[in-house]
């Protein structure tokens, strides 16, 4: 069964606050309560944009985790003046492996 991902896209009103938000998240985030969570990847895309990808074991885990993530990041959004949009998708393991195998 393929893993399910939840993607959070973070858009900061003031790009200068983004690094403070990252620092706060490193020190204060606690995702241990999310059942089925197996990995999180985070990305800095632009001075005012970031993204987090949460990998979960099943669709049921993702459906339960999404409202928890939205709720827990609601305060973060207010503290660091950013808009967060959330999406769910299925991790394409075979395509990812195929493309990764082409890396020398």
N, C-alpha and C positions, 0 to 999 in steps of 0.2 A: 504494500500500500504506500503510495507516495506521501511525502510529508506535505503539510499545509503551511503556508506562510501568511503572516500578517505583516503588511508594510505600513509603517508610519512615516509620513512625509511632513517634515517640520519646516515652516517658513517663518522667519523672524522679522518682525517689523523693523527692528534696529539690529543690523548685522553685528555691531560691536558687542551685543549682549550674548551672542551665540556661544562664545568660548566660556563665559561664566555659566551658562546653562549646562554645557558639557561637563564642566568641573563639578557642578552641583549634582548632576546625574551620576557621575562616577562615585561620589561620596555618599549619596543618599538613596539611590534606586535599590529596590528589593523586589525581585521578580520570583522569589522562591515559592510564592503561593500559586503560580500559574501551572496547573497540571498539564503534563505533556510537553512542556517547553523544553527543547533540547539544545537550542543554540540561538544566539542573537548576534547579528552583524550590524555595525553602524557605519555610516558614511558621511563625510563632509563633502557636499557637492559644490557649494558656492559660499561666498561670505555670509549669505543670509539663508542658506538652505542646507538641511541635513535629512538623512533617511535612516530608519532602523528597520531591519528585517528580523522578525521573530519566527523561528522554525518550530512547528508543533507536530506531534506524532499523527494526529487524526483531525478530521474535520470537526468532530465533536469537541475536541480540546480547543480548537481555534474558535468555534462558536461561543464557548464558555469564556475564553480568554479575551476576546475582543471587547466586551463591555467592561471587563476589569482593567484592561489597558486604557481604554477611553477615560474611565473614571480616575485612575491613578495619575494619568498625564494631564488631567484637567487643571489641577493646581499648578503643575509645571508650566502649562500654557499661559496661565495668568501671571505667574511670577516672572517669566522671561518674554512676555509679550510676543507669543508666536501662535500661529494657526497650525493645527495638526489635522491632516486628513488620513483616513485609514482605509486600507483595501485588503482583501483576502485573495489568495491564489494558491494553486497547487505547484509545488516544486517539481520541475521537469528534470528528473534525475538522469534519464538516458541522454537527453540533449546536452545537459551540463557536462556529463562525463565525456561525450563525443567531442565537444568543443574544447574541453580541458585537455583531452588527449592530443590535441594538435599543438599544444604549447611545447616549445622546445626547451 
